[in-house]
Amino acid sequence: MEGKSSFSAKRRETVLKAMEQETPLDLLVIGGGITGAGIALDAATRGMRVGVLEKNDFGSGTSSRSTKLIHGGLRYLKQGDVKLVQEVGRERAILYKNAPHLVVPAPMLLPVYKGGTYGYLATSIGLYVYDWLAGVARKERRKMLSRKQTMELEPLLKKDGLKGGGLYFEYRTDDARLTLDIMKTACQRGAKAINYTEVTDFVYENGRAAGVTVHDRISGRHHEIRAKHIVNAAGPWADEIRSIDGSLKGKRLFLTKGVHLVVDSHRLPVHQAAYFDTPDGRMVFVIPRGHITYIGTTDTAYSASIDQPRMTQEDRDYLIRAVNAMFPAVKLTERDIRSHWAGLRPLIYEEGKGPSELSRKDEIFISDSQLITIAGGKLTGFRKMAEKVVDLVAGRLQQSGGKAYPSCSTDKITISGGERPEGVSYEDWKRQMIQDGIAAGVDGQTMQEWVDLYGSNALRIVKRLPESARLNIPPQLQWLHAQLTYSVEEEMTVTPADFLRLRSGWSYFNLAKAEKYRNIVEKMMNDLLDLQPEQKEAQLAMLNQLFRQLHELPVNEQQLQSMTS
């Protein structure tokens, strides 16, 4: 099993050299977030030779820092964008079908208060129209609740002014895992994707962008990769790529920051997710997830470091105030925060509009050098964004080379990890996988975690356990060694920090576990990757930086600006 996958960290340089030699590619994508992954999957499925370059780790930017919901688009209904509600509703259903291990229905309570943003009648009509437009399944359609029913459902809610509530469905996800599994699926279909490869310049032929110069941040080597078409899907960094191309003019990105806080579930023991008003008219989510509850999000203009967005005291205090106003008995304080994350939304600037008013729609820009940039958009709409880009590239390839490409078919592709035996429901398949894992010697809690993280790929980790035993790994750590081996050899996990944050989610949702195993993870990965001393030092520095960020005290907004000015 070792080293065979094209998505193995041990084969990064081999795949990168192959990408360099296979010139020109039909399509080169800059950016390995959800949009880049979606483009790679669509292009590879249509038969294009496609490569993806990501300067950090896959999904390490915006695509791992969202509210981790596959939205149905309720807020768009308020803005009157009926078409967008219909589209995201369809996309949500497609993702639920194709990635059942990562897209999980989650009941959402929308409490209605006297004087609030939504009145009871407006909420009832709005949720009804929303369900109809989004094509919501009958069993998941909205239910309107009386004041008494709302309090029974969520006893911690503020009682003053409560008129009732609406119960509707959103879908919870793990955005980092979704990005990774889509990228894995693309690579299984022939795409080549490499993390830690930074584009430093463009190569031009007759004024046209015909390739890029790439710095491999792991080996330190430089490569030149040629392509017939280049797509900039770099999210918040898209304007930086446009600057390298000399094409940063006209429309630009407007970055807004979203912050989320994580607390222990016993400190905010909500019975289901809730979406509620804040005193300033914005809306905040509270979402239970296992033994934690997370809270978000803020929506503020951002102009500091793109690479390391930070939570400020104002961000933290805003969310704590919002929760305490809606759930007065919990009395959260800053000491209750177990972890947090801050992410950036790359929106399209519109004159005279505030952060919360800016459209989440995507747009395509084409520069004089024919660099294609896709910007804006949302997690739920990634597949349609990809389809739009690949349609454009397919048309241009046909025009220049005469070859016709099929239309998009990613709505019918099961994402890696979502596979199950024909005729078996995914819930029944989950139970069977957990039983099979326990029979192979994995404890039930670990197997449950693996199935929730990896779906059917959890069974590939189970198959690695005998090898961990053969290597004389202590019995109590064989599960971790098998998981890490899978992560390195089949998920291109290059650093311990990436495993703890993006592959396992421990640094977000189980910080105590991340801290407990951080040194063991580091040692095991050093051995798995056979690192040299200087590489070990670099890995350790990244690991220390991750935990420093998790524990650093927030600065105030003024300090943040002075740090980056």
N, C-alpha and C positions, 0 to 999 in steps of 0.2 A: 504494500500500500504506500510505502514511503516514497515521497518525491515524485509520484506519477502525475499528480494533478497539476494542470497549468495554473492553478490558483494557489500554489504552494509558495511559502516564503523562501524555501530552499531553491526555487527555480526562478526567482525574480529576474536575476541577471540574464539567464538563458532566454526567458520570454522577452525581455527588453531588447536583447541583441536580435532575436527573431523579428521583432517589430521593426527594428532598424533596417534589417536586411530585406524585409518584405515590402519593398517600396515601389511605387507609392501605394500607401493604403488608400482604400476608397474614402475612408472617413477617420479622422483623428479627433477625439473628444478631449478637451481640457477641462478637468473637473470630475471627481469621482464621488459626488453626492448623489442624491436620489434622481436628479434630472439626468446627470451623466450616465448613471446606471441604466435608467430607462431607455435612453438613446442607444446605448450599446446593445441592449437586449433586442430592441426593435430592429436595428440595423443588421445585427448578426442573424436574426431570424429571417430577414429578407435576403440573406446571402451576400451581404457586403463584408469586405475585409475591414474590420474596425478595431481601433486601438483606443485605450483610455489612459490618460496620465493624471495622477492625483498628487499634489505636492506634499500632502500630509498623509493621513490614513483615510481609507474610504469612509465617507459619512461623518468625518470628524468635525465639520463645520455646522452649518444650519441643519443638516440632515440628521443630527443626533441631539439637537437642542430645542426641539419643538415641544408642544404640549402632549405629544405622543398620542394624538387622536387622528383617526381618519374621519374628518368632519363631513357631515351631510350638508353643511352650508346654511345653517339657520340664520346667521348674521347677514347673509347675502339677500335673504328674503326681505329683511328689514330695509335693505338698500334698494329693493325693487329689482334685483338682478335675477329674474326668473330663469333665464337660460343657464346661468352658472349653477343655480340650485339643482336644475335637472341634470347637468353634466356631472357634478360631483356626486350626486345620488347614484347615477349609473356607475361611476368609477368606484365608488365605495362597494357596491354590490359585486363588481368584477374582482376587486381585491379580496373580498371576503371569500369568494369562490376559489380563487387561485392561490391564496396564501392564508389558509385557515389557521395555521399555527401562529400567525402573527397579527391577525385582524380579528379581534374578539368583541362581540356585542356587549355594550355596557349601558345599562339603564342610566339616564341622566335626569335629575330633578331640577326643574326650573320654578323656584318659588315665586309667587306673585304677591306683591305688597302694595298697599295703598300708596299712591303717589310714585310708584316705581316706573321703570322704563316701559314695562309691558303691563297693561291691565288684564283682568281675568278673561274678558271676552276676546280681546285682541290676541291674547296668548292662545286661547282655544282655537280661534280661527286660523291664526298664524301656523300653529303646529299641524292643524289639519291640512292646510294648503301645502305646507312643507312635506308632510308624509306623501301627499298625492304627487307633487312635483318630483320628489326624490325616488318615487317608486318603492316606498318602504313596504316590506313584507307585512301581511296582515297581523301576525303575532307580535310584531314590533311597533305597531302603530300607537300613536299618542293616547294617553289616558289623562283626563282632567280630574283633579282631586279637590275635594272640599278642604276647608281649613283643618278640620279634624283628621281627615285622611292624610293630609300633608304632615301634620305633627306626629301622627302614628308612624309614618314612614321615616321621618327624620326628626326625632325629639329634640335635637340640639339646636334647631333653627330658632332664630329670634321670633318671639311670639307677637310683639307689638306690630300692628298693621298688617299681619299676615291674612291674606284673603283665600289662599288655596295654592295650587301648584299644577304644573304640567309635567307628566312623566313621558319622556320620549327616549329614543335610542341614538347613541353615538357608538363609534367603534374604537376601542383602545388598541394601540399598537406599540411596538418597540421600533422606533424610526431607524436607529442604527442597524439593527438586525435586518429590517426590511430592505434597506439600501444594500447591505452586504449580500443578502440572499438573492436579490435581483442581479447584482453584479456576478455572483457565482453562476447563476442561470445563464447569463450572457456568455460567460467564459466556457460553459459546457457546450454552448452552441457555436463556439469558434472565435469569440471576441478575445482580445488580449488586453488585460488591464493590470497596471502596475501602480502601487502606491509609493510614496516618498520620491516622486520624480517631478521636479519643478521646471516648468517652462521658463527659460531665461531670455529667449529671443525668437524671432521669426526668421525663416528663410524665404526669400522672395525670388520669383521668376517673372520677369516682365511686369513687375508691379503687383503680382498676385502672391498671396500667402501660400507657399507650396510646401512648407514644412516648419519644424521647430527645433531649436537647440534645447536639450534637456540635461539638467543636472541631477544625477542619481544621488540623493542625499544619504544613502546608506553606503555605497561603494566610493563615492566621491568622483566617479567618472562622468564624462560628458558624452552625449550621444546626439546624433542628428536623425530625426525621423521625418520622412516625407509623406505627404498625403494629398490626394486630389481635392479634398474639402476638409476644412478645419472648423470645428464648432467650439465656441467658448461657452461652457456651462459651469463657470467657476463660482456661481452664487455671489456672495458678498465681494469676492475678488474679481468679478467680471470686469469692472472698470479698470482694474490694474492691468488685466490682460489687454484691454482695449488701449491702454496707455502705451504698453510695449509695442503694440501694432501702430501707434500714432493715430488712432482713430477715435479718441475720446472726445467726441463733440456731439452737439444735439442733445438728445435725451440722456440722462444719467441716472444712476441708482440713488435712491434715498434709503439709507439704512435705519431701521428701527430695532431697538433691543427688547427682547423678551426674557424675563427672569422667572425661574421656578424655584420654590423652596421644598425641601423634603423633611417631614417630621415623622416620628414614630406614630403608628396607627392608634396607640392608646392615648396619645395626646390630641388627636383629632379623629375620633372613632365614628366617622360618617358611615352610614349603611349602604350608600351608593354615591356615585358621582353627582355633583351639583354644579349649576351654572347660575351665577347670581350677580345682581347689580352691586356696584360700589357707590359710595356717596358722590363721586365725581361723574357718574353716568357710564363708566366703563363696566365691562363684565369680567368676572374671574371664575376660573374652574377650581374645584376641589375634587381630587380623584383618588380613591383608595386603590392600593395595589399591594396585595399580600400584607406584609407586616408594616408597611409605610403608607403615608398619605402625602401626595404632592399637591402644590398650590401654584397657580399661575394664570395669567401671565401679565407682565407689564407691557406697555407699548409706548416707548419713548424714543424720540429722535436720538441718533447716535453718530458721533464723529471721532471717537477715540480709536484705539488699536483694534484692527479687524482680526488679527491673529489671536488675541487674548481678551475677548469681551469680559468685563468684570461686573459683578453685582455691586451696587453701591448701597450705602446705608439707606438712602431714599427708596431704592427698589425694595429692600428687605422690609423696611418699616411700612411701606405702602401695602404690601401683601399681608403683613401681620395685622395691620389695622382693618383691612377688608375682611379677613377671616373672623377677627374678634367682634366686628360689628354684626356679622351674619350669624355667628355661633358664639354668643356672649359668654356662655358657661365655660368655654375651653381655656380662655385667658392665655393664649400663646405668647411667648416671649422669644427674644433672640436666642436664648439658651436652648430652646427646643429644636432649633434647626440642626438636622443631622448632615445634610449635604445640600447642594444647590447647583444649578447650571444657568448659564446666560448664553443666549444665542442671538443671531442677527437675521433680520428679514430683509432681503434685497428687493425693495419695492421700486417702482418707477416713479420718479419725481413728478409731481403735478403742482403747478403754481397755486398758492393760496389754500392748500389742504393740509390738515394736521396729520400726525402719524396714524391715528385710528381711522381716518377718513380715506387714506390712500387705497387705491384699488389693489387687490391681490392678483389681478390678471397678469398673465405673462405676455411678453412682447419679443419679437425677433428684430434684431438690428443687423444690417449687412454693411460692412465697411467698404471703402474704395478698393481695399486689397482682397475683398470677397471673404473676409473672416465673418463667420456667422455667429452672432451672440444671441443666446436665449436668456432672458432675465425675467424676474418677477415670478408669479405663480405660487402654488401651494403644494404641500406634500400630497394631498389627495389627487391633485390634477397632474401628477408627474407623467402618467402614461400618455395622456392626450398631448402634453407638451412635447414628449418624445416623438409621437406620431407626426406632429406638425413639422418638426425639424427634419425627420427622416424622409417625409414626403418631399420636402424641399430639396434635400440632397439627392434623392432617387431621381427626381425630375431633371436635375442638372447632370447627373451621371448619364442618364439616358440621352440627353441632348448632346453631350460631348462624345459619348462612346457607343450609342445605339442600343445598349443593353437595357431592357425593361425589367423593373423589379416589382415583385408582388406588393399588394397593399398590406397594411398593418394587420397582424394577427395576434398581437400580444394579449388581447383579451381572452384568448383561448389557451394560454400557456400557464401551466402550473409552476409556481415559483419553488425553487429548491427548498425542501423541507415540508412542502405542503402535499407531497405525494401520499396516496393511501390506496389500499386494495380496492378494486372496482366493486361497487355495490355496498361498500362499508362506509358508514358515516364517520366523519372525522372524530367525533367524541368517542365512538366505540373504538376507533383505531388508537386514540390516545390511551385509553384504558388498557388495550392490548399491549402497546409498547411499554407502558409502565410495568405491567406484569412480566413481560419478557425480560426487562432490565433487572427486576428484582430476582427473577429466576437465575440470571447470570451473575448475581452477587452484588448488584448495586443497591444501596439502601433506597427506600421509597422516596424520601425527600429529595435526594440528589437526582433520581430518575425523573421525578416530577419536574424539577428545575430544568433538566436537560430537554425534556419534551416541550416545555413551555418556551425555551430559548431556540431550540434547533429543529423542532418538529420531527419528521421522520429521520433526519440526519442524526438524531440522538442514538439511533441504532448503530451508526457508523462509529460512534465513540465507544459503545459497548463492545464492539468487535476488537477494539484496540486494548482492552483490559488484559488479555493474556500476554501481550507483548510487554506491558508495564510490569506484570508479575515476573516475566522472564528476565527483565533487567534488574531484578531485585529491588524495585522501588518498595519502600515500606508499605504494608497492606493498607494502612490508614490514609495513604496518599496516592494509591494507584488510580483512584477515580480522577484526581486532579491531573496526574501525569497523562492519562488517556485523553482527557479533555484538552489539555494543552497541546498534545501531539496532533490531535485532530485540528485544532485551531491553527497551528503553524503550517501543517502540511496540506490542509484543505481550505483554509480561509485567509491565507497570506497574512498571518499575524506576525509582525516584524518586531514589536517591542512589548515588554511586560505591561507598560502603561496602556497600550491599545487593547490588550486582553482584558485588563481590569475595568476599563471604561467602556469600550465599544463592543467587544465580543461577548462579555458576560454581563455588563451593566452593573457590576457590583459597586463601583465607585458612586453610582447614582442611587441605587436602591438597597444596597447592603454594605455600607461603608465599613462596618465592623468586620465583615468577612474579607473585604479587600485588604484591610490593614492586617488581619490575622495571617493571610497567605501571601502578602506582597513579596517577602524575601524568598519564600519557597518558589513562587512563580518566577521570580528573577533568576534564581539558580537553575531551575529546570529548563527555562528558555535559553539560557546561556549554553547549556549542554546540548539542547536540541538543535540549536543553530550553529554550534561549534564556533563561538565568537572569539575573536582576538581581544587582548587586554584593552586596547583603545576603544573597541566596539562595546565592550562591557561597560566601560566608563560612560560612554555616550548613552547607553541604555539606562544606566543607573541615574544619570542626570535627568533624563526624561521622566523616569519614575518619581524621583524626588520632586520634580516640578509639578507633576499631577497632584501629589498629596499636599504640596505647599499651596496650590490653588484651592484645593478643597477646604483647607483649614485657615486660609488667610482671612483676616478681618476686613470687612468691606470698607472702602474709602467713601468719602462724600463726593458728590458730583463735582465740586470745585477742585478737589484734589485729583480726581480722575482726569479732568481736562488739563491741569497743570503738568501731569505726568506725561502727557502725549503732545504737549505744545512745544 
